[in-house]
Amino acid sequence: MSAPLRVSPLFSSRVDPERRRHSHPFSPLHSHPPRTQNTPEDPFQGETAVSSSQSSLAEIETPSGRPSAEYASGRSSTECGDSHPEDLEKSLPIHTIPSVRLQILRSGRCHHGDQQDKNHSGRCIQVKSASDEPPSSPTRPHLGIRERLAHFTWAWYTVTMSTGGLSLLIHAQPHQFPGLRHIGLAVYVVNLVLFVLITAAMTARFVVFPGTFLRSVTHPREGFFVPTFFLSMAAIITSTQRYCVPPDPEVAQATAGGLLWAIQVAFWVYVVVTTGVAVGQYSYVFAAHSFGLQTMMPTWILPVFPIMLSGTIASVISESQPAAARVCIIVAGLTCQGLGIAVAFMMYAHMVGRLMQSGLPNREHRTGLFMCVGPPAFTALAFIGMARGLPENFDHDMDGLVDAAYIGTMSLVGAGFLWALSFWWFGIAVLAVVQSPPKYFHLGWWAAVFPNTGFTLATISLGTAFRNEGILWFATAMSVLLLLTYLFVLYHHVRAVIVQEIMYPGRDEDVEDH
């Protein structure tokens, strides 16, 4: 029979200062307190102190008689059966510092909700929060639409990002069948409807609850999802070009001149606004927030993502634009794409450092790793598209050295290099999610769709440029898997709304849980 776990009172003055120093959740290498000569062979080797403004501490006995632990905040519940103490520490929000040190028997199991077994003396420390309870729990009452509207966050635009990307992917399929383009057009229309509905709901939230707009854009977590609005706009602009403008440039200029002009204006407005977002939001974050390396998440890339997609928009719309405007659009798109991928590389350095030091994120946030797939994939797609959009007689210096054909070759080299980086991040994300799948739905699941749309589109572009049927069939298989992923996430999204897993206090991006 295992020895009972010793739990010190919160902020107890009896805790040894040396031990308290070692109990910091983010101490280097998760070092353990030194064992003294008089210390017994206790598998727990320490005391646990938990401080959280949103949690309550309870002791329960486990049937196995072995100690275990669970810390959950927001949706970041960690099952004791397959977690290590370090994993529990990684899920801690910033406001819990100091001081949590959970040292448990590595093989311990904790089965919450089972009947207590009084024949065993093992203890389990459980920190309860609203999201630990199942959606049908009587302690979580049903809320009306008005109360739930207060938790309708910017992250809902990940739905229109993904749906717009799906419509683009359907249009770009290398192996078409009759009616496929009509299906893509229907998805495009549905995406427009969803965008209007989500925008109306966001507006209603800000009107019904004054002050929430400012709080949402300055929130240390939800604020990073504000750029998803502009990413949805990028998907709408490119989808409009694909489904509403004839593919032949001459026919397009003759029959859809007004629409081409509107798309060009939308592009330049988009570039100006997203430049302000990239500069302004990062400037605010640098001045107002302080994040530790252990809290690094891929959402930190989102503020620069919209301006980076300016290059992707340019690669789609440039072919149909008049020759005089075409080169200007491509130059602007290339500049913005370069800024986006450069900032993404800097963020990658922090992300890899966080993974090296603290390991993978909590299971509820591992789908966010797919965001790292997006920047190099969309950059590869933009390189190929912008090179193809140059006029055939393009030769800036008129010396025959740097002409359209040469630029096209270099774009393929760069695209292949960046595609491989996307593939690496994709593999990391897949293995992380498979190793510990999330238990509760949250809007970050859509990260498994939109960035991988860019990855698939880049694969199609490379296969088309190399005229390789093997690559194109591989891209077709990727498209089918992506469609299944979209339907899977969509089903769980609808279910989560119905059972109050989201749009509920403590369960959305308007709380800090990592």
Secondary structure as GFF3:
##gff-version 3
##sequence-region A 1 514
A	DSSP	alpha_helix	17	22	.	.	.	ID=ss1
A	DSSP	three_ten_helix	28	30	.	.	.	ID=ss2
A	DSSP	beta_strand	56	61	.	.	.	ID=ss3
A	DSSP	beta_strand	68	70	.	.	.	ID=ss4
A	DSSP	three_ten_helix	80	82	.	.	.	ID=ss5
A	DSSP	alpha_helix	85	90	.	.	.	ID=ss6
A	DSSP	three_ten_helix	94	96	.	.	.	ID=ss7
A	DSSP	beta_strand	123	128	.	.	.	ID=ss8
A	DSSP	three_ten_helix	130	132	.	.	.	ID=ss9
A	DSSP	alpha_helix	145	149	.	.	.	ID=ss10
A	DSSP	three_ten_helix	154	156	.	.	.	ID=ss11
A	DSSP	alpha_helix	157	171	.	.	.	ID=ss12
A	DSSP	alpha_helix	180	208	.	.	.	ID=ss13
A	DSSP	alpha_helix	212	218	.	.	.	ID=ss14
A	DSSP	three_ten_helix	222	225	.	.	.	ID=ss15
A	DSSP	alpha_helix	227	244	.	.	.	ID=ss16
A	DSSP	alpha_helix	249	255	.	.	.	ID=ss17
A	DSSP	alpha_helix	257	288	.	.	.	ID=ss18
A	DSSP	three_ten_helix	293	295	.	.	.	ID=ss19
A	DSSP	three_ten_helix	298	304	.	.	.	ID=ss20
A	DSSP	alpha_helix	305	317	.	.	.	ID=ss21
A	DSSP	three_ten_helix	318	320	.	.	.	ID=ss22
A	DSSP	alpha_helix	323	358	.	.	.	ID=ss23
A	DSSP	three_ten_helix	363	373	.	.	.	ID=ss24
A	DSSP	alpha_helix	374	389	.	.	.	ID=ss25
A	DSSP	alpha_helix	404	435	.	.	.	ID=ss26
A	DSSP	three_ten_helix	443	448	.	.	.	ID=ss27
A	DSSP	alpha_helix	450	466	.	.	.	ID=ss28
A	DSSP	alpha_helix	469	498	.	.	.	ID=ss29
###
